[in-house]
Amino acid sequence: MYKVLPEDGSERLGEELQRHWDHEVQKAAKDLRPPKLTKVLIKCYWKPYAVLGIFTLIEEVIKVIQPVFLGKLIQYFEKYDPDDMDALYEAFGYAAGVCLSTLILAVTHHLYFFHVLRTGMKMRVAMCHMIYKKALCLSSAAMGKTTTGQIVNLLSNDVNKFDEVTIFLHFLWVGPLQAAAVLGLLWVEIGPSCLAGMAVLVILMPTQTMFGRLFSKFRSKTAALTDNRIRTMNEVVSGIRIIKMYAWEKPFSALVNDVRREEISKIMSSSYLRGLNMASFFAASKIIVFITFTVYVLLGNTISASRVFVAVSLYSAVRLTVTLFFPSAVEKLSETLISVRRIKVLKSHSFIINQDAPSLQNLSLTVKSEQLVAVIGPVGAGKSSLLSTILGELPHDKGVLKVKGQLTYASQQPWVFPGTIRSNILFGKELHPQKYEKVLRACALKRLLPDGDLTLIGDRGATLSGGQKARVNLARAVYQDADIYLLDDPLSAVDAEVGRHLFEQCICGILKNKPRILVTHQLQYLQSADQILVLKEVCSWQGLTGATLIFGFARSLLMFNVLVKAAQSLHNRMFNSILRTPVRFFDINPIGRVLNRFSKDIGQLDAALPWTFVDFIQIFLQIIGVIAVAASVIPWILIPLVPLVIVFLFLRRYFLQTSRDVKRLESTTRSPVFSHLSSSLQGLWTIRAFRAEERFQNTFDAYQDLHSESWFLFLVTSRWFAVRLDGMCAVFVTITAFGCLLLRDQVEAGSVGLALSYAVTLMGMFQWGVRQSAEVENMMTSVERVVEYTELESEAPWETQKRPPPEWPSQGLITFDRVNFSYSSDGPVVLKDMKAMFRPKEKVGIVGRTGAGKSSLVSALFRLAEPEGRIYIDGVLTSEIGLHDLRQKMSIIPQDPVLFTGTMRKNLDPFSQHSDEDLWNALQEVQLKSVVEELPNKMETVLAESGSNFSVGQRQLVCLARAVLRKNRILIIDEATANVDPRTDELIQKTIRDKFRECTVLTIAHRLNTIIDSDRILVLDAGQIHAYDEPYTLLQNPDGIFFKMVQQTGRQEAVALLQSAKQVPNTPCWKLHLDRNWNGLVQCATG
């Protein structure tokens, strides 16, 4: 690939357009009108683009002159006189004229196309630069109104309209001009009867413009649905772990299928319009000629060959412009204006100030240097809002906010971007080894991972555990030498030992001379704070947008119908395959790559492929017809045709190999642009807190430039091919023209006219037909990519022949028998030879340092990957039953709570199995009833994208409500209380004790107080069981891991924990220690 040309660089183009836009915004403010993006685009690009109009003009003039030469040439044959040498020389002159004009056409056409497409590319790149720049500055309020899907769609579909519109725009003025010229020539040739033909053309124009209008109407509706589908897909792919554990694939599949069905019906109707449009286009020329000459004969004239062929050629010259290019210009212009409007909506977003209930009220706070301020308060009290106000993410209505010095920030939900751990920590700063080592030590990242800090992190940190992500997130903040540190609950995701280390070595160690604001739920650290800020609840709600419903339209023409149905079935197969593939797939593949399949590739299958295919078939048949006619009139035309066909096939093969790779390169280089955007939107606050906007913008520009390089290659190679093809057609025309003159004794005027006028039409058509066949093949790469995803390996079946009894599991006895577990066949073994038994109704706490295999134990139980060994639940071997039968019978409260866009009701009960009363009771039990009652539509309120209008703690409570509703015998809690304040934590614990008294509960926890009152505690270390006993017994062993973990919580806490452990009632039989033989244990259980 070649370096992108300096004038095509993303930054240069974007900044230029941005200058124009800023200027327009200022002017608009002066004139009290909204700023116009269209105006800015015109101002920025009109000069170079206007010059290209000259090419169009030359091209269209030649198209009009060529038929005149043709007519003169045919006249020579009509008045043929073997002895008249002057007439022969003149005829040779005309033949040369026909051939030359063909050649000039070939050259100017492609020069024009090349420059026009490049202008389009510049506009697109500049717009993308601006969209990304804007996305980096979106206020929180604006983020609530736009979704990641919408912005990705702007970048993937809307800006592509610039590439298309530039091609046709000039025809808006060339078209009418050319029509006038042709009319004049026709009048000279056949008199007033030409008006009849023109009348047909004039009727065609508005019809086609109307088609264009309708078409863009469908386009904007389809776009809304596509946004919707991609947003849903984004959620499904991001939340796939939860969807699998809940066995919720079916409702999601139904959701996507509904949106998709609507989208397809829109696509069907627009395809139908397209089909009508194309049909009318092909029929037009026949009708026009027929009507013109009927009138001509009725007026008492006699038809001559030269007249007919001149008229036919002139009509065909103007017909393309009037019926295809002119309406296309109208259609593309209206589509582009819609896109510009969509982009402008995003651009003027940030001025929206939220008029919602404030989430902070009457708050005064001063932080002096070297102070540690701890912020505590219940879920939803506005702790994160406080930090975001200081960061400037949330506007404050009244009062003053003064910040002296540079801020840095560690977010509550840790954000990592694809790259190495080191690049995540340095975040653009340079590496100072001593300082870096100090930070790694302080953040407990020293002995973290096999490749150390050069370990690659997948998309959204797929390879790291929650605790590891949190520490990388913290290290990033610490490494930036800022003046003020805002830490949003960095201790919640890690275990007590690491938490203590982070607090002492990092927050009160490295950072002890800096002002720090720490949001936390870990009350044991409050004694070290200089100030404590307690926030109370103020509920605030954001308005939500309902999705637009759009109804289907009449079914399309057969071919479109078949092709669009094929696209539909491929999409469904791909989607089902994605739902059924093991979780591992999503850890390896970045979200951008999966979404690209669903946006770009499916988009190709939906819209572009069907019409290109139909077009190709029609042209192919026409070309064959032209050659057949020419050959039947003048058989020797086949002689030069043979070598031409051979050269042609060779060229096509040569071009296709290159072009396919170039196309593939183009789509590969497009992926990073989306991945980068999607990842930036997720880490928006972090990027801004670190003032890294410029660096991310530069990375974005670099990705854009890479894409421009491959796009430019694509542009140049396709022009190369087109010029060669048209050159060949020019040769064909030349041979035919001079051939006719050489054989002037055997041919009559009519056949010359037929052969030549057809040969001339072949010119553009041949080229186009081949381009379309190549396009069809190229678009097949999208089909390949989709098909590749329809053949992913799939998990075990959802249901098998062996169905467990309906009331299973009635006890809730879980037995692990020599279980080994790894996430992939070649991955490391994360659970080794595990033997354990969880008794019915027992409450078991699972502890261990980060990475000890706690979450893996859950993955094995849910069969997120297939474990080796045997796991029994109530005596049923889990590996023998279907995944849904297994997963529906266990409830999980996951580590990162996931809510999906949709109503509150759908989020609690996607299968609609429960009554309203049940739902309200469940909400009341988790103390969310009042919150939901305050929503505008109560249970039917649509949540914002991934539930972002709930705080993390509230989302956790929703997950608890789901578990309450499911009434299963087995409940797994995966660090569910990490993000909540102690009061909510206590509430959750109480709910669990009351509601799940009859259940077996396994709790993975970092906060030891949540599990100290368990019946037994399982201590894991490096994937093996280190100890498994009652809490009090474990605390008798000073060398045990558990004992050390308790000591690390601090003296006061340790004493309290010991007290709680003493009060756990124990059953004598279980005094047996685990290292005794397995059978003894089982007998004791039954005996």
N, C-alpha and C positions, 0 to 999 in steps of 0.2 A: 504493500500500500504506500501511496505517496503522501507526504506531509500535506495537510490541508493548506490551500492557498491563503496567504495572509488576509486577503479581502473577504474570505469566506469564514474566518475564525469566529467562533461563537461569541467570545467576549466582545470583540470589536463590533460585530453586527448588533448584538444585544444592547450594548451601551449607547450605540448611535440611535437606535429606536427608542431607548429609554429617555434619552435627551429630548427627542421630539415629543414623547408622551408627557414628560414633566412640563415641558413648555406649554403643551396643549392644556394640561390640568390647570396651570396658572391662568392661562387666557380664559378658560372656561369659568373659572372662579370669578374673574373680573366681570365677564358677561352674564354671570348668573345662569349658566346652562350646564347640563352634564357634559363632561368631556367626551369627544367622539374618537373612538379608536380607529374607525375607518379613515377619518381625516388624517390622522397621524400616519397611517400606512401609506396613504396616497402621497403625502408630503415627502415622506422618506424615500419612496421608490419611483416616483413618476418619471424622473429624467431618464435614467438608463432604460426604463421600460418603454418610454415613448419612442426612442430611437428604433426599437425593434419593429415598430409599426411599418417602417420602410420595407423591411423584408416581406411582410405580409402583402403590402401593396404590390411590390414587384411580382410576387408569386401569383396573385390573383389577376393582375394585368395579363401575364403570360397565359394563364388558363383561358382567358377570353380571346387572346389573339390566335392561339393554337388552332381552334376550329376553323378560323378564317383560312389559314394555310391549307388545312385539310380540304376545305371546300374547293379551293382553287385547284388543288391536286386532282380531286375527283372530276372537276369540270374538264380537265385535260383528257381524261378517259372518255367522258361523254362525247366530246367533240373530236375524238381521236382521229388524227390524220397522219399516216406513217411518214409523209414527206415533209411535214412542217417541223423543221429542226428548231426554229426559234421557240415554238411552243414547248418542245421537249426540254430545252435548256431551262426555260422558265419553270417547267414542272420539276426539274431537278432542284432548282432553287427553292421551290415550295417544299419539296421533300426534305431538303436540308433544314428549312425553317421548322418543320414539324419535329425533326430529330433534335435540333438545337434547343428548341423550347422545352422539349422533354428533359434534356440534360440540365438546363438551367433550373428547371423546376426541382429536379432531384437535389441540386446543391442548396438553393436558397431555403427550401423547406426545412432541411435538417439543420442548417445554420440557425435558422429562426428558432426551431424547437430547442436546440441546445441552450441558447442564451435565455430563452423564456423559462425553461425549467430551472436554470441556475438562479434566475431572479426569484422564482418560487421557493427554491431551497433557502436562499438568503432570508426571505421573509419568514419562513418556517423556523429556521434556527434562531432568528432574532426574537420571535414570539416565545419560543420555548425558554430562551434565556430569561425573558421577562416574567414568564409564568413561574419559573422556579424561584426567581428572585422574590416575586410576590409571595409565593408559598412560604418562603423563609420568614416573611414578616407578617403572616396572618395572625390577627389577634385571636385570643381564645374564643371570643364570641363568634368570629368569622369561621373558625374551625368547626364550631358546632353546626354551622349552616352549610359547610361543604364537606364532602367526604373524600377520603383518599381515592376511592373509585372515580369520583368526578374529575379530580385533578389528573389522575393517570389517563383517563379518557380524553381530557383536553389535549394531553401530550401525545396520545397514540392516534386519535382519530381527527379531532378538530383541526389541529394545525396542518394536517396533510392536505386540507382543502386548498391551502395556498399553493401547493405544488400543482394542483389541478386547474385552479381558476386562471392562473397566468397564461396558460396555453390558449384559452379561447377568447380572452377579453378583447383583443384587437378586432375580432370579427364583428363586434357590436357596431363599428363604423364602416369596416370594409364591406360587410354584407350588403347593406342598402346601396352603396356605391356600385358594387359589382352588378347587382341586379339591374340597376339603371343602364349600365353599359351594355349588358347582354340584351336588354329589351331593345335598345337602339339598333344593335347589329341584327337582331331577329326581324325587326321591322323592315330593314333594308332587304333582308333575305326573303321573307315570306309575307310581308305586309301585315295588315291588321289581324289576321287569324292567330298571330303569335299571342295576342291578348288573351285568347281562350286558355292557352297553356299557362300563361302567367297567372291567370285568375286562380287556377288550381293551386299553384305555388303559394299565392297569397292566402288562400284558404288554409293551406297546410301550416303556414307559419304560426298564426295564433293558436291553432289546435296544439301544435307542439309546444308552444310557450305555456299553454295551459297545462299540458302534461308536465312540463318542467316545474310549474308552481306546485301542482299536486304532489309531485315527487318530493319536493323539498319539505312539504308539510309532513309527509310520511317520515322523511329522514329525521326531522326533529323529534317526532314521537318515538321512532326507533331508538334514537340516541338516548332518550330518557330511560327507556327500558334497558338498553345496554348498560348504562350507568348502574342501574339498579341490580342487574344480574352480576356485573363485575364486583359491585360492592358486596353482594351476598357471597360471591365466590371468595373474595378477600377474607371475609369472616370465617367461611368454612375452612379455608386453608389455614388461617391463623389459629382457629380453635379446634383443629381436627382431633387433638388428643382428647379433649373433653367430649366432643361429639361421639367419639368411639367409646369412651368409658361409660357414657350415659346410654349408649346404644340408640342414639338419636339420628342415625343416618337417614331413616325413612322420612321423618318430617322435613328434614333439610332438603332431601332429594325432591320432595313434593314442592317445597318452596321454590327451588331453582327451576323445576319443571314448569311451574305456573308462570313465572316471569318469562321463561324461555318460550313458552307456548304463545304468550302475548306478543313477544318480540317477533317470533316466526310469522305470526299472522300478519303483522305489519310488513315484514319483509316480503311475504307472499304478495300482498297487494301492490307493493311498489314494483316487484318483479313483473307482475301482471301488466302494470302501466308500461314498464320498459318494453315488454313483449309487444304490446299494441303499437308503441312508438316505433319499434324496429320494423314491424310488419308494414306500417303505413309508409315508412321510409323506402322500403324496397319496392313497394307497389307504385309509389309516386311516379317514378320515371316512366313506367309503362303507360299509366293513365294520361300523363301530360302529353306524351307524343301522340297517343291515340286521339285525344280530344283535339289537339292542334291540327292534325292533318285531316281529321273528319271535317272540321270547319273549313280548312283550306280547300278541300275538294268540293264541298257544298257551295263554296263561293265561286265555283266554276274554274278552278285552276287545275293544271296537270302537275302531278308529282314528278320531280326528277331526283335521281340518286343524290346529286350534290346537295340539293336543298334539304332532303331528309337528314343526311348525315351531319350537315352543319348544324341544323336545328337540334338534332339529338345531342351532339357534342356540346353545343352552347348550353343547352338545358342541363346537361350533366355537370358542366362546370359550375353553374350557379346553384344547382340543386343541393350539392353538398354544403355549400356555404349557408344557403337559406334554410334548409331543413335540418342540417345537423349542427354545424358550427355555431350558427346564430342562437338557436334554442339552447345548445349546450352552454353557450356563454351565459345565457339568462339563468339556466338551471344552476350552473356552478357558482355564478355570482350570488344567487339567492342562498345557496348552501353555505357559501363562505360568509355571507353576512350573518347567518344564524350562528356559525362558529365564532365569528368575531364578537357577536353579542354574548355568547356563553363565556368567552374569555374575558370580556369587559366586566361581566358580573363579578368574576373573581377579582379583577383588578380594583374594582371600587369597593371591595369588601371591607377593608380594614377600618373604614370610617364608621362602621356600625358600632354604636356603643350599646351595651346591654341595658335595657330598662327593667331588668328582672329584680326580684327581691335581692337585696345585697347579701353576700354570704359573710361579710364582716361588718360589724356595726360598732361605732364609738370605741375605737381601739387606739390606745396611746402606748408607745413603747420607745425607749431609747436604749441603744446598745452601744456601750463604750468599748474602746479597744481592749483586747485581752479578756473580754468577758465571754462566758458560755451561757447562752440563754436557752433554757429547755422549754419547748412548747408542748403542752399536753392537752388532752380533751377528747371527748367521745367521737365516735365515727360521724363524719358529716358536719363537724363543728366549724370547719374552715381552716384547719391547720395548713393544708397544702395551699389553700387560697391565700393565706398570709404570705407564704413564701413567694407565690406567684405575683402578688401585688408588689412585693419588694423588687422582684425581678422585672417588674413592669409588664408582666404578662396579662394581668387583670387591671383594667382602669380603675382608679379610685375616684368616686364622685366628689366627695367633700374632703376637706382637710389637706394636710401637707405631708409629703413623703420626701425626706432628704436622705440621700445615700452618698457618703463620701468614700471614694476609692472603688476598686474593681471587685465585682461580685463573682463568685463561682458557685456551682450548684450541683448537688447529687440528687437525682430524682427518686421518687418513691418506688416506681416500677422501673427497675434498672434498665437502661437503654444501652445496648451495644450495637456496633455496626459491623458488617462483614469486613474481616481483615484479621491481623494478628492481635494477640492480647496487648503486645507492646504498642502497636499503633493506636489501640483503643485508649491506652493510658496516656501516651504522649500527646495525642490529639493535636498534632501539628506543631508542638513545641520541640526544640531539639533535645537530644539525649545527653544528660549530664550523669555519667555512671554513678558517682557517689550518691547524689541526690536521689536518683532513680532507685538504687538499692535500698536506701533509707525508706522510700515510699513503699516499695514492695514489702519490706519487713513490717512496717507499721500497719499495712493493710492485710497482713497475713496471706500474702500471695507467694511467699518464697517457694514452698514445696508443693506447688499447686498441681501442675500437669506434666505429663511425660516430656513434652518438648519445651517446657518452661514457658517463658513469655512469648515465644515465637509460635505457640500453638495457634492454628487458624480457627477463627470463630465462624460458624455458619451464619446464615441469615437469622436475625433476631436471637443470636447467641445460642443456637440449638445445641451446641456441644457442651455448654456449661450448665452446672446446676444453679438453682436460684441463688444460693448463697455465694457462689463464685461470681455470678453476674453482679451481685450487689457490691462485692469487694472491688471488682474492676471499676465499677461505676464510681466508687468512693475514691479509689486510687487516682482516677482521672481528675477528680476535683482537687485532691491534695497536691497533685503534681503541678498544677497551674499555680504559679505564685501569686495568688490574689490577695486582696486586703480583707475581704469579708467572705465567710463561708456559710452557705445555706445548705443544711443537710436534712433532706426529707426522709426521716425514718430509715437510715441506712442499716440499723442494727436488727431490723425485724426478721430479715431473711436468713440470718446466720444463727448457729447454735451458741449456747451460753459461753463456751470457752472462747470461740472466735470473737463473739460480741465483746467480751471483757477485754480481749487483746486489742480490738479496734478502738474501744473507748479509751483505754489507758495509753496505748502506744501512739494512736493516731489522733483522736479527737482532743485528748488532753496531753498528747505527747508532742508530735511534730507541730500541731496547730496551736500549742498552748498560748502563743503570743498574739493570736489573731482573734478578732471578734467572730463568734460562731453562733448561729441560730440552729438549734437541733430540735427537729420534731421527733418525739419518741413516745413509745408506749412502755418502755422498760423503766419502771419507777425506781429500780434500785440505783440508777445512775443520777437521780435528781440531786442527791446530796452534794455532788461535785459541781452543780450548776450555780452560777452567780445570780441569775434571775430565773424565776419560773413563771411562765405565762399560761394561764388556764383558759381555754376557749369553751364557750357553751354553744349549743346547737342553734343554728338559724337555717331553716330549710330554704333552698332556692331551686327554682326549676326553670329550665329553658324550654321555649316553645319548640315544637317538633313538626317537621313537614310530613304530610301524608303523601304516599306515592300516588302518582297520577295513574288512573286506570284508563286503559285504551282498548277499544274493542276491535275484534278482527274484521276483515273486509273480505270481499268476494274472492274465491279461489283463483289461482293463477293459471296461465296457459300450461299445457301438459309438460313441456320440457322444463320450464322454470319450476313447475310443481315438483317434478321428479328430483331435480337438482337441489332444491331447497329442502325437500324431505330428507335427502341424503345427508345434507348438512345437519339437519335436526337429529337424525339418528346417530351420526358421528358424535355430535355434542353429548347426547345422552350416554352413549357408550363410554366416552371419555370421562364424563362426570361420574358415572357409576364405578368406573375403574379406579378413579381417584379416591372415591369414598371407600373402596374395598381394599386399597393397598395398605400394607402395614405402615405404622407411624414413622418408621425409620426413613422412608422415602422423603418425608417432609423435613427431616433433619438434614438430609444431604442436599436437597434441591432448594435453592433460594425461592422465596415467595414470588419474586418478579418473574422467574422463569415459568413457574406454573401459571401465573396470571396471564403471561404473554400468550400462552397457548389458548387461553379462554377469551382474550380480547382480540389480539391481532389475527391469530390464525383462524379462529371461528369467524371473525369479521370477514376475512377473505372468502371463506366457504359460503357465508350467507349472501354477500352482496356481489363481490367482484367475480367469483368463479362462474356462477350460473350465466351471467350475461356475456362474459368473455367466451364461454363455451358455445352458447347459442350463436353468437356473432361469428365465431370461427367456422361453425358448421355451414352457416348460410354463405359465407364468403368462399369457402372451399368448393361448395357446389357451383357457385357462380364462376369461379376460375375455370373449373372443368368445362362448364358451358361455353365460356369464351374461347377456350382452346379448341373445343370440338367444332364450334361454328367456323372459326378461322380455318381449321384444317379441312372442313368439308368444302369450303369455297376454294381454297388454294392449298392443295395437299402438300406442296413442297414446303409449306411453313413448318412442317414437322421436322425437317432436316436440321435447321438451326436450333430447333427447340431441344433436341436431344442433348447436345453439349451444355446448353444453358441449364437444363434440369439437373445434369450431373454436377456442374459447378455449384448450382444452387443447393443441392442436398449436402454437398461437402461443406459449404459455408454455414448452412444451418446447424450441422452437427458441431462444427468448430465453435460456432457462436454459443450454442446451447450449453456446451460443457463449461465454457468460461462463465456465461451469464448465470448459470445455476449456482456456481460457487460464489460469484459476486453477490447474487441475491441472498445466498445463505449468510455470507459475511455481513451483509447489510442487516439481516434480522438478528444475527448474533451480536453485532455492535449496538443494536437498539436496546437489547435487554438491560445492560448496565444503566442506561439512562433511566429506565423505569425503577429498577431496584434501588438506585440511588435516591430517586424521588420518594419512593415509598418509605425507605429507611429514614430519610431526613424528616418526613412528616411525623414519624413515630417519635423521633428524638428532638422535636422542635424546641422545647424549652431548654433542653441541655445544650443544644447547639448555640442558642441565643445567649444563654447564661455564660458560655465560654467565649462569646464574641467570635465564634468560628464561622459566622455566616459567609465571610469572604472566602475562606478556605473551601467550604462546601460548594460555594458558587463556582470556584475555580475547578474543583473536581468535576462538577456538572458540566462546565464548559469543555473540559478535557474529554469527557465521555461524548459530548455532542460533536466535538471536532473529529473524534474517531469515527463516529457515525457518518459525519459529512464526508470523510475520506472515502468510505466504502460506497456511499450514495453517489459521489462524484464519479467513481469508477463505473458504477452501474449506468449512470447517465451517458458517459463517454462510450462505453462498449456498445450500448444499444444504438447510439447514433452511428457508430462505425458500421454496424451490421446493416442499418437502414440505408445508408448511403450506398453500400455495395449492392444491396438488392435493387434499389431504384436504378442504379447504374446498369444492372443487368437488363432491367425492363427497357431502359433507353436503347440498349443494344438491340433488343427484340423489335422495338418500334422501328429503329433504323433499318434493320434487315428487311422487315416487312415493306417499309416505304420504298426503299431502293429496289427491292426485289420485284415489286409491282411494276416499277418503271422498266426494269430489265426484261420482264416477261410481258411487256405491254401488248404483245400481239395476241396473247391467249386469254387475257382477263377482260371482263367488262366492268363498267363503272360501278355497278351495284356491289359486286363482290369486293372490289377494292375498298369501297366505302365501308362495307361491313367489317372487313379484316382490319383496316386501319383504325376505325373508330373504336372497335373493341380492343385492339392492341393498346391504344392510348388509355382506355379506362383500366386496363390491366395494371398499368403503372402503379397508381397508389394502392390499388386493391391487393395486388400480389404481396407487396411489402406489408400491408396491413394484415393480410391473412396469415402470413408467416409469423409476424409479430404476435398475433393472437394465438397461434398454435404454440409459440414459444411461451407466451404468457400462461396458457393453459398448463403447459408442462411445469413452468415455474411455480404456479399456484399449487401444483401438486405437491410441492415441498411442504406447504401448509397442511395439506391432507396427510402427508407422511408424518409430520410432527404430531398431528392429532392422533393418527392411527398408532403411533409409537406409544402414546399415553393410553390407548385403549387396551394395550397388551401388557400393562404393568402386572407384576406378580400380585396375587391377591391373598388376603388373609384366609384363615379357615372359614368355612361357610357360616352364615348367620344362624341357620338352623340345620340340624342333622337329623338322620333317622332316629337317633337316640335322643328322645325328648325327656328331660327330667320330669318327675311328677309335678303337677300344678302347684302343690303347696310347698314344694322344695324351695329353699332349705328351711325346714321347720325348726331345726335346732340352732344352726349357725356354728357348727364345729369345723374348723379349718385345719387341715393337716398338710404340712410340707414334708415330702419324703425324698431326701437326697436330690434337692433341686439345684441345678446349675442354670444360670441365665446370662445371656448376652444379647445386645440389641440387634446384632447382625451376625451372619455366619462367620465373618472374618474378624468381628470386633472382639474386644477384651471380655473376659468372663467377669461379670460384675456381682454375681452371687455364686458362692462356691459351696457345693455339697451341703445345702441347707436342710436341717431337720428341725422342725418345730411344730408345735400344736397349739392352736388357739381354741380354748374350750367354749362351749355355748355360753352366751350371756357374759362372757368375760370381757373386761376392759383392759386392753393391753397397750402400753405406751412403747413406741419404738424410737430409740435414740441412737446417736452415733455422730461422729464428726462429719463435716461436709464431705460428700463423696463416699460415705461408708456403704452405700447401697440401700438407703431407706426408701427412696422413691422407686428404685429398681424392684424392690419387693412388691410394691403395688403393681408395677408394670407386669410382673410375672403372674400375679394373681388375676389381673384383668386380661392376661395373654395379649399384651400389646406387641410382644414378640413371643414366639413359642418357647417356653422353658423346657429344659431337659429334666428328667425325673418326673415325680408324680405329685400333683396337688389335689387333695380331696376336699370337697365341701359336703358335709353330712354323708360321707361315704360315696359320693358320686365323683368319679374321676373327671376333673374339669376339662381335660384335653379331649374327652370323647363327645362333649355336647357342643351345640352351636354357640357361636360367640354372643349372639343376642340373648339366648337363653341364660348364658352365664352372666353377662354384664348387666342385664336388667335386674338381676336378683341381688346386686350389691350396689350400695349407694356410695358415692364418693363426694367429699367436699375438697375440691382441688386446690393446689398451691396458688396458682394465679386464677382468680375467679373470672369466668368468662360469661358475659351477657351478650346476647345477639340482638341485632336490629330487629325490631318487631314489637308486638305488644308485650306488656308485662305478663299477660295471661299466657301467651305463647312461650315466654321464657320460663314460666313455672311448669307448664303443662302442655308440651307441644302436641301430645296425642289427644288432647281434650278428653282425658279419662276421668277428671274430677269435677265435682259440682262447685259452684261459686262459693258455697259455704266452706267447703274444704279449703279452698284457696285462701279465703280471708282468715280462716283459723290458723293456717300455716303461717301467714304473714304476721298474724298477731303474736304467735309463739316466738317469732324472731324479732318482735318489736319493730316491724316495718309497716304495720297496718296504717299508722297515722301518716307515715311518709307517703304511702301509695294513695291514701285518701285525699291528700292535698294535690295530687296530680290532676291536670285539667280533665282527663277522661278516666281517671281512676285506673281500673285494671286494663282498660283498652288503650292506655297511653302508649304511643310508639316510642321506644327508647332511641336515643341518638346512637350513632355508630359505635358498636361494641360497648354500649352502656356508659359512655363517658360522662353522662350527666348524673351518675351516681359516684360517690366516693368509693375507693377500693374496699374499705370496710363494709360499706353498704352492699356492694356487689357480693362480698363474702356471705353476708346474711341472706341474700337471695339464694345463693347456692345451698345454704343450710335449709332454707324453706323447701327447696326442691327435694332434699333428702328427707325432710319431715313428711312430705307428701308421698314419697315412694313406699314408705312403710316396709322397708326390707329388713331381713334378719341380720344383715351384715353391713356395717358402716365403716368406711375408711376415711380418715381425716388426714389430709396431707398438708401439714404446717398451715392449717387453715387460719390460725389465729395470729399469724405473723404480722399482718398489717393492721390489727385492730387494737384499740385502747383496752386497758385492763377491764374497764366496766363491761364493754361489749364482749370481751374475752370471757368474763365470768358468766355473762348471759348465755354465751354459746355453750360453755361448759355445763351450765345448769340445764339448758334445753336438752343437751346430749344426755345428761344423767336422768332427766325425767322421761323424755320422749323415747329414748333408746335403752330404757332399763332392761328390756327383754332381748336386746340385740348384742351380738358380738361386735365390739368396737375396737378398731385398731387406729391408734393416733400416732402420727409421726409429728414430733414436736421439737422445736428449738428451745421454747420456754419450758423449763423443767416444771414450773408450778402447774402447767396444764396437765401433766401426766403423772405427777408424784402420787396422786391418790388412785392410780390405776391398780388393778388386781395384781398384774405382773408387768415387768418391764423387760423388753428385749433390747439388749445392747449389741449393736452391730459394729464391726470394725473391718474395713477393707473387704466387704462382701461376705464375711463369715460371722457366725454367732460368737460373741465374746462372752456374754452371760445372759441368762434368762431366768428371772426370779422375781420375788416380791420386792418392792422398793426398799423396805426396811432391811431385808436380808442383804440386798446388794450394797447397802450403805455400811454394812459391817465389814466390808472388805476394802481396806484402805488402798490396796494396789489396783483396784478395779477402775475401769474407765469411768463408770458412772459416779463413783465416789469423787473422782477428780473433777468431773463436770459440775457436781454440786458445789464443791469448794470454790470453783471459779466464779460462781454467781455473786460472791461477796459474802462477808461474814453473816450479816443480818439475814439475808435471803437463805443462806445455807441452814441456819438454825431453824428458820420457818419450814424449810423443805423437810428437814429431819422430823420435825413435829408432825407434819402432815403424813409422812411415811409411816410413823408409828401407829397412826389411827386406822390404817387400812386393815380391815378384818381379814384373818387368814384361816384357811382350812388346813387342818393338820396333815391330811394326806399329801398336800402339795409341798410339804417340807422336803420331799425328795429332791435332790439336786439333779440338774440336767445331765451331768456327766455319768450318771448311772445308766444302766442299759435301757434302751427305748421301750422294750416290752413292759418292763416293770412299770414304767410311767403309764402306759396305756391301760394295764390291768387296774392300776390304782384309780385311773379315771373312771373305769366302768364299775370297779368294785365299790 
